[in-house]
Amino acid sequence: MENILLFNFFGPEMLVVLFAILLLFGGKKIPELMRGIGKGIREFNAARSTLESELKDGMRDAEKKELEEKQKREA
């Protein structure tokens, strides 16, 4: 089975993409664009982390509640 990569850029393809970005945004806008992308990635990771911790807490609470109900039934 072949391994298919959608964004498989190497060598000349990457240079063409970088040159196109430079032409579209200009040299002065690229740092600003990168800062915006970095900020977006940080916000995404923070939201993912928060969601992950909330899910873990919810699962832990559900397990505790299930154990308590099981103990009440046995008693």
Sequence and secondary structure as in RCSB ss.txt:
>XXXX:A:sequence
MENILLFNFFGPEMLVVLFAILLLFGGKKIPELMRGIGKGIREFNAARSTLESELKDGMRDAEKKELEEKQKREA
>XXXX:A:secstr
     SS   THHHHHHHHHHHHHHHHHHHHHHHHHHHHHHHHHHHHHHHHHHHHHHHHHHHHHHHHHHHHHHH 
